[in-house]
Amino acid sequence: MSAVLHDEPPNGFDSLPLSSSVLTAVARCGYRTPTPIQANCIPHAVNGKDVIGQAQTGTGKTAAFLLPFFQSWQPEETIGPFALIMAPTRELVVQVADEAAKLTPHPDCRAASIIGGQRLKSQMSALKRGAAIVIGTPGRVIDHLRRGTLSLDRVRYVVLDEADRMLDIGFRPDIERILKRVPESHQTMLFSATMPPPVMRLTQRYMIDPVHVNVAPKVVTVDKIRQTYITVDEDRKFDLLLRILERDQPRQAIIFCERKKWVEEVYFMLRGAAQRSACMHGDLSQSLRNRIMRGFREGKIRFLVATDVVGRGIDVKNLSHVINYDLPEDPENYVHRIGRTGRIGADGIAIAFVTPEQGERLTEIETFINREIRPEHVDGFEAARPRVKAPAPEIKPTSPVYGRRAKKYSNRL
């Protein structure tokens, strides 16, 4: 495996080995300067090399793997798919498909998304019409393979997006079954924010002499994100949330909760106090999740209460605040949550609610990000009640019982 260090991006996409039709599509989307992951990955991918791209979310990875395929696609290629892109969540699949629709250099170079929660009939119709790219979650790709509605015989380009997350949620068996159905002579690109041993084993088994492009910063959180925490009692969290929303007047905010039930509870309280609110979790139908995410991206929804289903890869340009209403159990999820703001160089604010009993969990997060999160408070609001130290219990003198050193009868008597 060869490694490529972080290089400064060239001055514009014109310096990359891309055709005029692809560059026209890039300009149409308003992209002017490639990000580091794009500048370092695209030349190797265009040359047919397997590529491992390691970068934080929000750094332009989607274009880094779409543009090389568009560069290789030919108009006479009609019976596909020729590219298979797998991602861990339905929302991320939809986002990649939307980006592919924007960046495609030709109307016949279409992408089809296949995910759970949508009607199979519409997905089958899209596949039957012909798609150059299929984008899906591993579970739904397996479903179509079993039904015979998807063939991978012509696939020459495979992308594993957010690979660490896909393995975290148990997709490894499905991924391996799918990769075994792809022709041997294919190119593989794998993108991941982290490279834990399971991801490395996947690269060793299914990639050929890959180029490792690592543009992940040594500090795992974005420097432009202002991170603070507030100590708060559990029963005062919602009042604190309202105070923060009133004080900061966020452009848009995501409020993260740990459980679906807690998302519903916070949302039902918030919708009576703040207009343009919505909630998102895994139990909602896919059509409803799509409408919510579309409304959030378009700015029609201002406050989104959600689980970690939107903690990875979701790009909302106007998002100013991320509020960790519940601290995540895994410190890595904290990084992905706050990464929803501060994307591609933008600034952002991340506020964590920490109960008095969660000091150890906060320390674990600070150790993981190698950074101290500073405390703050809301003027005029007591988020946590003062802790009164209980007086030490009075120790009553005891008399020895016929020379015994200690009582031998039970304290329950």
C-alpha positions, 0 to 999 in steps of 0.5 A: 500500500502506498501513502499520499500525504496531505497536499495543498489543493491546486488552483481549480479543477482544471488542473485535474485530469478531467474531461471538458464535459465533467469540468462543465458539470463541476462548474455548473454546480458552482465548485471552483477549488477542489478540497484536499481529498478531491485533489489527492484522490481524483488523479489516482482514481482516474488512473485506475488505482484502488484508493483509500480516502481517509478524511473527516465528513464534510470534506467533499468525499462524494465528488472525490469518488463520483468524478473519476467514474464520470470521467471513465463513462462512455455514452455508448454504455447503455446496459449497466450498472457500471458503478456500485456505491454502498453507504451505511444509511438511507439518508446518505444514499439519497444525498449521494444520489442527489449529488450524482444527479447534479454532477453527471456530465450526460443525461444518459449517465443516470444513478438509481438509489435502492434503499429500505422503506421505499417501494420495491416496484419503483426501484425495480423500474429504475433499474430496468430503465437502465442506470450507470450507477447504483447507490444503496445500503448493503442490505437492500443491494443484497435484497435485489440480488436475491430477487434477480432484479440487480446484476453486478456482471458489468460493474467495474467501479465499487465505492464503500462510503463511510466504511467504518460506520458500515462495519460498526452497524454489522454490514460486513457479511453483506458487503463481503457477499456483494463484493464476491458477486462483482467481477474480479477486474474492478476498481475499488475506492474506500472512504472512511473517517477512521481506519480501525482494524476491521476496515484495514482487514477489508482493504487487505482482502478486497483491494489491490495495492491501494493508494492511501490518501490521508487528509484527516487532521491530527486533531479529530474535531474541526477547529472552527467549531466552538465547543462548550458544555453546560452542566444541567440536571436531567429535569431542566434540560428542556428549559435550558434548550429553550433558553439557548435557542432564545439566546443564540437564535440559530440559523438552523440546529440539530438537537441530538438525543440517544434514543428514539423515544427521547427524540419523540418526547423532546420534539413534542415539547419543542413543537409547541414552543418553536415553529418549524421543528421536526424529528428524525429517527429510524422508525419513521417511514422512508418517504417521511424521512426524505421529506424531512431532510429535504425540508431541512436542507431547504431551510423550511425546517429550522430545528431538527431533533434526531438520533444518530441516524443523521450523525454521518455524512448529512450535508446542510449548508446553513446549519449553525448549531449542534446541541448534544441534548444527550451525550453519546455513549461512544466518543467517536459519535460526538465527533460525527455529530458536531461535524454536521456543522463547520463543514468544508471550512464553515464555522459552527457551534456545538453545545453539550448538555452534561448531567452532574453524573456524566463527568467521566463520559465528558472526560472520555470525549475530551481525551478522544478529541485531545481537547478540553471542552470549556464550560459555559452557563446561561445568564439568569438560569440555574441549570443545575441545583447546588449540591449540598454535601450530606453530613457524615453519619455519626459513629456510635461507640460500640462495646466489645462482646466478651472479648470478640473483635467484631460482631458476627451476627447479621446487620439485617437483624 
